[in-house]
């Protein structure tokens, strides 16, 4: 699709073939994974219930991590520190600075570690770690600078679907670019893209801001369908209608300044 001379390549497979394609891509990509210095950037705020399993799942796949504890009040930092052994680093914000600030810290840290590919990944257990390599594949094949892991909206609970659909519309209105899942937390960036990102939003508005940065720097972007694991816990996180309205209000205020 083309919008204002900006191209987004849609790589979403059909639902019927999605699982088969994902498994095939995972096997093929794992053969060349060793050639790439991949870092998973994981912001975490009060995720003591889920972060250990998420870390263990990534360790099983031999993925390196940069974890950012964004001023948690629970045992997130302690659990992450004891779990990440020999698979990356953990950073800590003294106070809660927001998702955007945590991503900025993590991306800068991964770049300092000479990352070739940086993957953002939520700490609440909603992402399937098997999706990481298929999402990285367009970068490995130099077809894209940024890949967005796109959730299947037909399988998304109604409250989430409405909020995320609204955010897709807001992103298109304010940044002039349409993607199928602007609020996805699973994304991959090559080093060139990660270096030019200028993140100013402190909160959830960062997801839309990243889409704006993609257009600003004319980065090549693809979308790859991912699996989402919905639990009562993960459902309480992320973008809903109220969060969307707050982001909209913030965007309007920024424009009127």
N, C-alpha and C positions, 0 to 999 in steps of 0.2 A: 504494500500500500504506500502511497506517496501523499504527503501533506506539506504544503509550503516548501516543496523541493527537498523535503527530508524523508529519507526512506527507512522504513522499518520492515525487515524481512521476517515473515511469519513462518516459523518452523514447527508449528504445533501439529502433532500427529493426530489422527483420528482416535477416538476413545477406544475403538475396537482393537487397534494395533498398538496402543500406547505402551502397555506393559511389555509386549514382545520387543518393540523397538528399544525401549529403555534398557532391557536386559542385554540386547545385542550391542548397543552402544557402550554400555558399561564394560563388557568384556573386551571390546576393541580398544576403548580408551585406556583401560588399565594397563595395556601392554606398553603404551607410550607415556604413562603418567610420570615415570621416573625422570624423564627429560625436563620436567617442569617443576619449578619451585612454587608450589601452591600453598597459600595460607588461607585458612578459614578465620574470618573476623567475626567474633560473636559478642555483641553487646548483651549485658545481663543486668537486670534490676530486680532484686528480690525473687530470684529463680531457684531457691534452694530445693524446691520439690522436684525439679526436672533436670538441673544442669549436670549432675553426675552422670546420668544415663546418656545424655547428649554427648558429653565429652568421651565416655567410654565407647559409644558407637563410632565416633570419629577416629578414636585411637585404633579401633579394630581395622579401620581402612587406611591406617598409617598416614593420616592427614595431620599437618601441622596447624596449630591454632594460635590466634591472638585473642584472648578473652579480656573484655573490659567490664569490670564491675563498676556500674554507674551509681556509686553511693548507696549500695544496698544496706538495709537495716537488719536483714536476716543473716543466715550463714552462707550466702552465695559465695563470697570471696574465699572463705575457709575451705568449703567443699571443692571449689574449682582449683584452689592451690594444691590441695592434696591429691586431686585426680589427674591433673594435666601432666604429671611427671614425664619429662623427656620428650614431650610432644608440643612444646611451644611456650608461650609466656602469658602472664596475667598482669593486667594493669588495673589501677584502682583510682576512681574519682572520689575525692574526699566527700563531696556532696553530689546529689543527683543533678546532673547537668542536662539530661535528656538524650533521646536516641540519636539525634544528629551529632551531638558532641561526642558521644561514645563511638559512633562510626568514624568520625574524623580522627579520634585518637587511635583507633584500631587500624585504619587504613595507613596513617602515617607510620605506625609501628611496623606494619607488614612491608611497606616500601623500604624502611630502614633495614629490614632483614633480607633485602634483595628479592622480594617476591616477584615472580613472573606473572602470576595470576592471583587475584584476591577475590575470595568468595565471601559474601555476607550471609550470615546464617543465624536464625533466631534460637534463643536458648530455652524456649518454652516447650520444645518437643513436637512442634507442629510440622517440621520438615523431615523428609525421608533422606538420610545421608546418602543413600544409593543414587539420588538425583544429582549429586555434586559433580561427578565426572561428566555425565551427559550435558549438564549445563556448561561445563568448561570446554566441551568439545569444539564448538564454533570458534573459540579463542585459539585453541590448539591448532586448528586447521586454518587460522588466520582469515576466517570469513567475517569476523566481527571483532569490535573493540569492547562491547558490553553485551552481556546476555541476561535477560530477565526470565527467571523461572516463573511461569504463568500457571496459576491455579485454575482448576476447572470450575467455573462459576455455576455450572449446572449441578455440581455436587456440593456447593457451598451452602451452609445454613442461611436461611432467609435474612436474618438480621445482619450477617456479615456481607451477604451478597448486595444488599441495598446500600450499605455504607461504602463498600468498595466500588460499586457502580457510580455512586455520586462522586467519589474521589477521582475516578477515571474522567468524568465529565469536567470536574474542576481543573484537573491537570491539563486537559485539552484546551479549555478556555483560557487559562492563565499562561500556559507555556507553548500553546500552538502545536502540540504533538499528541497523537493518540497511540496508546499501547493498550494491550488487553488486560494488564494487571499492574497498574502504576504503583500499587502499594505493596507489592510482593517483597518479602524480606530476604528471599533467596535470589541473589544476583551474582554475576561474575564480571570482573573487570580485568583487562590486560594492564600491563604496567603503564602504558601510555595514557590510557583512560583514567586510571587511578591517580596519576600525577597531576592531571589538569582539573580534577574535581575541586570545586571551591564550595565547601559546605558552610552555610551560614545559619540554617534553621537548626534550632536546638531540639525540637520535638519531632513528632510524627510527620510534620510537614517536609522533613528531609527526603521522604520517598518521592514526592512530587518534584522537589528541588533537583534531585538527581536526574529525573527525566528532562528537566529544563537544561541541565548542564550537558546532557547528551546532545541536545539540539544545538546548544550554543557552540559547542566545539565540533559539530558535524561528525560525531562518532558513529561508526557503524554498529547497529544494534540488531540482535535477533531475539526471538522469544522461543523458549522450550517449555513444553508442558511438564509440570511437576505434580507429584502426589502431595496431598495435605492430610495430616493426621489430626482430626478434630476430636478434642476432648473437652470436658467441662472447663478444665484449666486453661487450655489454649484459646477456647472461645471467649474467655474473659479478657484476653489480651488483644492488642492491635487495633485496627481501624473499625469503628462502628459509626453510626450516624452522628452521635454527639461529638466524637473526635473529628469527623469530617467537617462539622459546622464550625468547630474551633479553628481548624486549619483554614477554612474559607475566610473566617473573620480576620485571621492573622494576615492572609494574603492581601485582603482588601486594605487593611491598615498600612501594610508595607508599601502598597502602590500609592496611597494617598499621602505618604510622608513627603 
